[in-house]
Amino acid sequence: MKAPVSFLVLSGALFAQSNSGTYSLGGTVVNAATGEPIRNAVVTVSKAPTSQELSAFQDALKAGQPRLPFLRKSTLSGLSGDYQITGLPEGHYTVNAQRPGFAPLNAAEGHGPAQVDLSSSASNITVKLSPLGVIEGTVADQNGEPVDSVRIVAFTSVIVEGERSIDSNHNAVCDDRGHFRIWELEPGQYYLKATGRNGGTYLFLGQGTPRPSSWLSFVQVYAGGARTFDSATPIAIGAGTQARADFRLDLVPAATIRGTLENYTLHQRVTFSLRQEGEDLADDSRVNLSTTTGRFEITAVPPGDYTLTAEAGQAARGEVPVHVTESGITGLTMQLWPSVTIPVNVHSSGPPAARKSPAEPDADDDTPAEPHCGVQLRTPQGQSYAVPQRFATRFGLPNAADLSNVLPGRYRVRFYCSGGYVTSAMFGTSDILSNPSIAIEPGVTPPPIEIAMKPGGGTIHGKFAVDAAPAPGAILAVPAFSSSTGPIFQPADGEDNEFEIENLAPGDYTLYAFSTFDQIEYRSPAFLQKLTGGLTVHVDDGKTSEVTLDKVVK
């Protein structure tokens, strides 16, 4: 078969090649699950720049004539999945392929793009693409009639910074037959939810007529009938698999919440949230808001008890409980409370302890680096899939900083330190080192966060047993005392099968080694309670504790 013609060349003006001759690179693009050829895939080869090319690039950059120091060429795979790219100089190349409905997979090991050292023409480079999955189904009412324009959202459970949260990955809207189809799903567990009619916040001026809405509504539900994420049943998707999820919705007459925002700034965008059992039912898709009067309507609301929240970016926030009947709510007044600034004052709790371990042999001295810490506020996520809000600042010793634009609400407090450790942290009369939670009350000036920090701290230096299997990927140190900044989690990427954790507050810790750095829910008390086989180690200020780990949690 005639090789496909290269249709795209992306490259800078090429520098003079130190290697003579040009070569071709070809092969086949195949389905990693079935081995079948994939046609019309975009195959791209990228050449790594040589040291001479990088030097020439720097010279051109200084002369104001920047040119890309690499060569990149692309082509389409043919009917049999074959591809060929010609005119390539000698060098190291990365080979990638892309096609809708597939994800890249290493041709050799399944963990990245193919790598080729080209010193002569090659025609046997196989590029594998993993097929993506599909979930489709129907939405019908209690009488079996199809329901159109319902938005179906696919969620996944992810762990970010040691905490489980919910992420919305894909969505689809039902057609007039009640059919939906969500495609290009990577392998994993998905939770499907019927979230409401498709739409968005509608802004209008003055006393204009709001957008009309459906007179029917329904309580949002997950595939399988669950009302909350925690009780929902996931749908497993493998490479190239197809699954089905059908919904039954109990349609009820829709109610409307009508009200006015107090303290509203003209033409300001406001996001509304209507929550029940931690689930967001309004999702900003059924709201009318007058940008000149602050008058709002939330339509298509099923009767029930909710918590209504309105947020104007980082400027203001309001929250009020509402009881919605079949006739709806009229004349609701909702106050928007402005965000506040929380001062953070940092004090030293004493000089660092004298080090008992020898200094590094190649170090000029053992003077510790300037200690500093960071403090972060994070909204609890719970069953909600909204993006958690964060407010953070960084401080040294001694110093004062501010947490700015903090909205009213409840937050968890986290500390991140280097060169020292926190010995105490107070928010008014609350000890937030033992109980890292604070509440910012609407309309109330918050007290400062008072932090005492001590330079130095203890160190755990560890080794992994030679026969430890699988290979460790991360280390978790769990303090046995409540007055701490929480578990310490870091990659196990030390040289010579070793690791080190520094700036630890004195006390007892339990160490665990994990084979992976991902999906470790180390901020969950339930997860920590299930852990077994840890190694207990005592840490003293200014000292180094030596340990050996021989167990790895898979």
C-alpha positions in Angstrom: 0.0 0.0 0.0 1.2 3.5 -0.8 2.3 5.3 2.4 0.2 8.2 3.5 1.3 11.6 2.6 2.6 13.8 5.4 0.0 16.6 5.8 1.5 18.8 8.5 5.0 19.9 9.4 5.5 21.9 12.6 9.1 22.9 13.1 11.3 25.9 13.7 13.8 27.0 11.1 16.1 24.0 11.5 19.7 24.5 12.6 22.5 22.9 10.6 22.5 19.2 11.4 25.8 17.8 12.7 24.7 14.4 11.4 24.6 13.8 7.6 21.8 11.8 5.9 18.0 11.7 6.3 15.9 8.7 7.2 12.3 7.5 7.4 10.3 6.3 10.3 7.2 4.2 9.9 5.1 1.5 11.5 1.5 0.8 12.4 -1.1 2.3 14.8 -3.2 -0.4 16.5 -5.9 -0.8 19.0 -4.2 -1.9 22.3 -7.2 -3.9 23.3 -8.0 -5.8 20.1 -4.8 -5.4 18.0 -6.9 -4.1 15.1 -5.3 -1.3 13.0 -6.5 2.3 13.5 -6.9 4.5 10.5 -6.9 8.3 10.4 -4.8 8.6 13.5 -2.5 11.7 13.7 1.0 10.3 14.2 3.6 12.9 15.3 7.3 12.4 15.7 9.3 14.9 17.7 13.1 15.1 17.6 15.0 15.9 20.8 17.4 18.9 20.2 21.1 18.3 20.4 23.4 20.4 22.5 24.6 22.2 19.4 21.0 23.0 18.4 20.2 24.2 21.9 23.2 26.5 21.9 22.2 27.9 18.5 18.7 28.5 19.9 20.1 30.5 22.8 22.2 32.6 20.4 19.2 33.2 18.2 17.1 34.1 21.2 19.7 36.7 22.3 19.7 38.1 18.8 16.0 38.6 18.9 15.4 35.9 16.3 14.0 33.0 18.4 13.5 29.7 16.5 12.3 26.4 17.7 15.2 24.1 18.4 13.3 20.9 17.5 11.9 19.2 14.6 8.3 17.9 14.6 6.4 16.2 11.7 3.0 14.6 11.5 1.0 12.4 9.2 -2.2 10.4 9.1 -2.3 6.6 9.4 -3.7 4.8 6.4 -6.5 2.2 6.0 -4.3 -0.5 7.5 -3.1 1.8 10.3 0.2 2.2 8.5 2.2 5.5 8.6 5.5 6.7 7.3 7.4 10.0 7.8 10.4 10.8 5.7 13.2 13.4 5.7 14.3 12.8 9.3 17.9 13.5 10.4 19.6 11.2 12.9 18.6 11.6 16.5 16.3 10.7 19.3 12.6 10.8 18.5 9.3 10.6 20.5 6.4 9.0 18.6 2.8 9.9 19.5 -0.6 9.2 18.0 -4.0 10.7 18.6 -7.5 9.8 17.5 -10.9 10.6 18.9 -12.2 7.7 21.0 -8.7 6.6 22.0 -6.0 7.5 24.6 -2.3 7.2 24.0 -0.5 4.1 25.2 3.2 3.2 25.0 4.0 0.9 22.1 6.3 -1.2 24.3 5.2 -1.1 27.9 1.9 0.8 28.0 3.2 3.8 30.1 4.0 6.6 27.7 4.9 7.5 24.1 7.4 5.3 22.0 11.0 6.4 22.1 13.2 5.8 19.0 17.0 6.4 18.5 17.1 6.9 14.7 20.4 6.2 13.0 18.9 4.4 10.0 15.4 4.1 8.6 12.9 2.2 10.7 9.6 0.7 9.6 8.4 -1.4 12.5 7.5 1.1 15.2 4.1 0.1 16.6 2.0 2.8 18.3 -0.8 1.5 20.5 -3.9 3.5 21.4 -6.2 2.4 24.2 -9.9 2.6 23.3 -12.1 4.8 25.5 -15.4 3.8 26.9 -19.0 4.8 26.5 -22.1 5.1 28.8 -25.5 5.5 27.2 -29.0 5.2 28.3 -32.5 6.7 28.5 -34.4 9.0 30.9 -38.1 8.4 31.5 -40.7 9.7 33.9 -42.9 7.6 36.3 -45.2 6.8 33.4 -42.5 5.6 31.1 -42.6 8.6 28.9 -39.2 10.0 27.7 -37.9 13.2 29.3 -35.9 15.5 27.1 -33.2 18.2 27.8 -32.1 16.5 31.1 -28.4 17.0 31.8 -26.6 13.8 32.8 -23.3 14.4 34.5 -20.5 11.7 35.1 -18.6 12.1 38.3 -15.5 10.4 39.6 -14.1 10.1 43.1 -10.5 11.5 43.3 -8.0 12.1 46.0 -6.4 15.6 46.1 -3.8 16.4 48.8 -4.8 13.3 50.8 -8.5 14.2 50.8 -11.3 12.5 48.8 -13.3 14.8 46.6 -15.7 14.5 43.7 -14.9 15.7 40.2 -17.3 16.1 37.3 -15.7 14.7 34.2 -18.2 14.5 31.3 -21.8 15.4 30.7 -24.5 15.0 28.1 -28.1 16.3 27.4 -31.0 14.0 26.6 -32.5 14.4 23.1 -36.3 14.4 22.4 -36.4 10.6 22.8 -34.8 10.8 26.3 -31.6 9.3 25.0 -28.1 10.3 26.1 -24.6 9.2 25.3 -21.3 10.0 27.1 -18.2 8.9 25.3 -14.4 9.1 25.5 -14.4 7.8 29.0 -11.0 6.6 30.4 -11.1 3.3 32.4 -12.4 3.9 35.9 -15.5 4.1 38.1 -18.2 6.6 37.1 -21.2 7.9 39.0 -24.0 9.2 36.7 -26.5 11.8 38.0 -29.5 13.4 36.4 -28.9 17.0 37.6 -31.7 19.1 36.0 -32.7 20.8 32.8 -29.9 22.1 30.7 -29.2 25.8 30.9 -27.3 28.5 32.8 -27.7 31.6 34.9 -29.7 34.1 32.9 -28.9 37.8 33.6 -31.4 40.5 32.7 -31.7 44.2 33.3 -34.1 46.1 35.6 -37.6 44.8 35.6 -37.3 42.8 32.4 -39.0 39.5 32.0 -37.0 36.5 33.2 -36.4 33.5 31.1 -39.4 31.0 31.2 -38.9 27.6 32.8 -40.5 24.2 32.8 -43.5 23.7 35.0 -42.3 20.3 35.9 -39.3 19.3 38.0 -37.7 16.3 39.6 -35.5 15.5 42.5 -32.0 14.9 41.2 -31.0 11.2 41.3 -28.0 9.0 40.5 -28.1 6.0 38.2 -29.6 3.2 40.3 -31.9 5.5 42.3 -29.5 6.8 45.0 -30.0 10.4 46.2 -26.5 11.0 47.5 -23.0 10.3 46.1 -22.0 8.2 49.1 -24.9 5.8 48.5 -24.6 5.7 44.7 -23.4 2.7 42.7 -20.5 3.3 40.4 -20.4 2.1 36.8 -17.2 0.4 35.9 -15.7 1.3 32.5 -12.8 -0.6 31.0 -10.8 0.0 27.8 -13.2 0.1 24.9 -16.2 -1.1 27.0 -19.8 0.2 26.7 -22.2 0.4 29.6 -25.8 1.3 30.0 -27.6 3.5 32.6 -31.3 4.2 32.5 -33.0 6.8 34.8 -36.5 7.0 36.1 -37.5 10.5 37.2 -40.6 11.2 39.3 -41.8 14.5 37.8 -43.6 16.9 40.1 -45.0 20.4 39.7 -42.1 22.9 39.8 -41.9 25.6 42.4 -40.0 28.9 42.2 -38.0 30.8 44.8 -38.3 34.5 44.3 -36.2 36.9 46.3 -33.9 39.9 46.4 -30.2 40.1 47.3 -29.4 42.7 49.9 -26.0 44.5 49.6 -25.8 43.5 45.9 -23.3 45.4 43.7 -24.8 46.4 40.3 -23.9 44.1 37.4 -22.1 41.6 39.6 -22.2 37.9 38.7 -23.6 35.7 41.5 -23.4 32.0 41.7 -26.4 30.3 43.5 -26.3 26.9 45.2 -29.3 25.0 46.5 -28.2 22.1 48.7 -30.0 19.2 50.2 -28.2 16.4 52.1 -24.9 17.9 50.8 -26.0 17.6 47.2 -26.2 20.7 45.0 -29.6 20.9 43.4 -29.6 24.3 41.7 -26.1 24.0 40.1 -26.5 27.5 38.7 -28.6 26.2 35.7 -32.1 27.5 36.6 -31.5 31.0 37.9 -32.7 34.4 36.7 -30.9 37.4 38.2 -31.5 41.1 37.6 -28.1 42.8 37.5 -29.7 46.2 38.3 -32.0 45.3 41.2 -30.5 42.1 42.7 -33.9 40.4 42.1 -33.5 36.7 41.5 -35.6 33.6 40.7 -34.6 30.0 41.0 -37.0 27.9 39.0 -37.9 24.2 38.6 -37.4 23.5 42.3 -39.0 20.4 43.7 -40.7 21.0 47.1 -38.5 20.3 50.1 -36.0 21.8 52.6 -32.8 23.3 51.3 -29.8 25.5 52.2 -29.7 28.4 49.7 -26.2 30.0 49.1 -25.3 32.9 46.9 -21.6 33.9 46.2 -20.4 37.0 44.4 -16.9 35.7 43.5 -14.6 36.4 46.5 -16.4 39.6 47.4 -19.5 38.5 49.3 -21.5 35.4 50.4 -24.9 34.8 51.8 -26.6 31.6 53.1 -30.1 31.0 54.4 -32.3 27.8 55.0 -35.5 27.7 52.9 -38.6 25.5 53.1 -40.1 25.2 49.6 -43.8 24.3 49.2 -45.7 23.6 46.0 -46.5 27.3 45.8 -42.9 28.2 46.1 -41.4 31.2 48.0 -42.0 34.9 47.3 -40.4 37.9 48.9 -37.3 36.1 50.2 -34.6 38.6 51.4 -31.0 37.3 51.3 -28.1 39.3 52.7 -24.7 39.2 51.0 -22.0 39.5 53.6 -18.7 40.9 52.5 -15.5 38.9 52.7 -13.0 39.7 55.5 -9.3 39.8 56.1 -7.8 37.5 58.8 -4.5 38.7 60.2 -1.8 36.1 60.8 0.8 36.8 63.5 3.8 34.6 63.8 6.0 34.4 66.8 9.1 32.4 67.7 8.8 29.9 70.5 12.6 29.7 71.1 15.9 29.0 69.3 16.5 25.8 67.5 17.8 22.8 69.5 21.5 22.0 69.1 22.0 19.4 66.4 23.2 16.0 67.7 23.8 14.5 64.2 27.0 15.4 62.3 26.8 17.9 59.5 26.9 16.8 55.9 30.6 16.3 55.0 30.4 18.6 51.9 28.5 21.4 53.7 30.2 24.6 54.6 28.3 24.9 57.9 25.3 23.5 59.6 23.4 26.8 59.8 19.7 25.9 59.2 17.8 27.6 56.4 15.5 30.5 57.2 12.4 28.9 58.6 9.0 29.7 57.0 5.5 28.4 57.1 2.3 28.6 55.1 -1.3 28.6 56.4 -4.3 27.5 54.3 -8.0 27.6 54.8 -10.1 25.1 52.9 -13.8 24.7 52.7 -15.1 21.2 53.7 -16.2 19.4 50.6 -18.4 16.6 52.1 -20.7 15.1 49.5 -20.7 18.3 47.4 -18.9 18.3 44.1 -18.2 22.1 44.1 -14.6 23.1 43.9 -13.3 23.7 47.5 -12.4 27.3 48.2 -8.8 28.0 49.4 -7.2 31.0 51.0 -3.5 30.8 51.7 -0.5 32.9 52.8 3.2 32.4 53.5 5.1 33.8 56.5 8.6 33.7 58.1 9.9 34.4 61.5 8.9 36.8 63.0 6.3 38.2 60.7 2.7 39.2 60.1 0.6 38.3 57.1 -3.0 38.3 56.0 -5.5 35.9 54.7 -7.5 38.1 52.3 -11.0 37.9 50.8 -12.2 35.1 53.1 -15.9 34.5 52.8 -18.2 33.7 55.7 -18.4 30.0 56.4 -16.5 27.1 58.0 -13.0 26.1 57.1 -10.3 23.6 57.9 -6.9 25.0 58.7 -3.7 23.5 57.4 -0.1 24.5 58.0 3.0 23.8 55.8 6.4 24.4 57.3 10.0 24.3 56.3 13.0 24.9 58.6 10.8 24.6 61.7 7.5 23.4 63.2 4.4 25.0 64.7 4.2 24.7 68.5 0.8 26.4 68.9 -1.9 28.1 66.9 -4.9 30.0 68.2 -7.9 31.6 66.6 -9.3 33.7 69.4 -9.8 31.2 72.2 -9.8 28.2 69.9 -6.8 25.9 69.7 -6.6 25.2 66.0 -3.6 23.0 66.3 -5.7 20.4 68.2 -8.9 21.1 66.3 -8.0 22.6 62.9 -11.4 24.1 62.2 -12.6 27.7 62.3 -15.9 29.5 61.5 -16.0 33.0 59.9 -19.3 34.5 61.1 -21.2 36.9 58.8 -20.8 40.5 59.7 -18.3 39.8 62.5 -14.6 40.9 62.4 -12.6 37.8 62.9 -9.7 37.6 65.5 -6.2 37.1 64.2 -4.6 33.7 63.9 -1.7 33.6 66.4 1.0 31.1 65.5 4.1 30.1 67.5 6.8 28.5 65.5 10.1 26.9 66.6 13.1 26.7 64.2 14.6 23.3 63.7 12.8 20.1 64.7 13.6 16.4 64.6 14.5 14.2 61.6 13.7 10.7 60.6 16.3 9.1 58.4 15.2 5.7 57.0 16.2 2.9 54.8 14.1 0.3 53.0 14.9 -3.4 53.4 16.5 -4.8 50.4 13.7 -7.4 50.0 10.9 -5.0 50.5 8.3 -5.5 47.7 6.6 -3.9 45.9 9.0 -0.9 45.6 8.1 2.0 47.8 6.6 5.1 46.2 5.7 7.3 49.2 6.2 7.6 52.9 3.5 8.6 55.5 4.4 9.7 59.0 1.3 9.8 61.3 1.8 11.7 64.6 0.5 10.0 67.7 -0.3 13.3 69.4 -3.4 15.4 68.5 -1.7 18.8 68.8 0.1 18.7 65.5 -0.2 19.9 61.9 -1.3 16.5 60.8 0.2 13.6 58.8 3.3 14.2 56.7 3.2 12.6 53.2 6.0 12.7 50.7 7.5 10.8 47.8 10.0 8.0 48.6 12.4 9.2 46.0 15.6 9.2 48.0 18.8 7.8 46.5 20.3 4.5 47.6 16.9 3.2 48.8 16.7 5.8 51.6 14.4 8.6 52.7 14.4 11.5 55.1 11.7 13.6 56.8 12.8 16.8 58.4 11.5 19.6 60.7 9.3 17.3 62.7 7.7 18.3 66.0 9.0 16.1 68.9 6.9 13.1 69.7 5.9 9.6 68.5 5.1 8.8 64.9 4.0 5.8 63.0 5.6 5.3 59.6 4.1 3.6 56.5 5.5 3.0 53.1 3.2 2.8 50.1 3.9 1.5 46.6 2.2 4.4 44.9 2.0 8.2 45.5 -1.6 8.5 44.2 -4.9 7.5 45.9 -3.6 7.7 49.4 -6.3 9.3 51.6 -4.0 10.2 54.4 -6.2 13.1 55.7 -9.1 10.7 56.4 -9.3 9.4 60.0 -11.1 6.3 58.8 -8.4 5.5 56.3 -5.7 6.0 59.0 -7.5 3.7 61.4 -7.5 0.9 58.9 -3.7 1.0 58.4 -1.7 -1.9 59.9 1.9 -2.9 60.0 3.4 0.6 60.7 6.7 1.3 62.4 6.6 3.4 65.6 9.5 5.9 66.0 10.2 8.6 68.6 11.5 11.9 67.4 13.5 14.4 69.6 14.1 18.0 68.7 17.5 18.5 67.1 18.1 14.8 66.8 17.9 12.2 63.9 16.1 8.9 64.4 17.3 6.0 62.2 14.8 3.5 61.0 14.5 0.6 58.6 11.1 -0.2 56.8 10.6 -3.7 55.6 6.9 -3.5 54.8 5.2 -1.7 51.9 1.4 -1.1 51.7 0.2 -1.9 48.2 
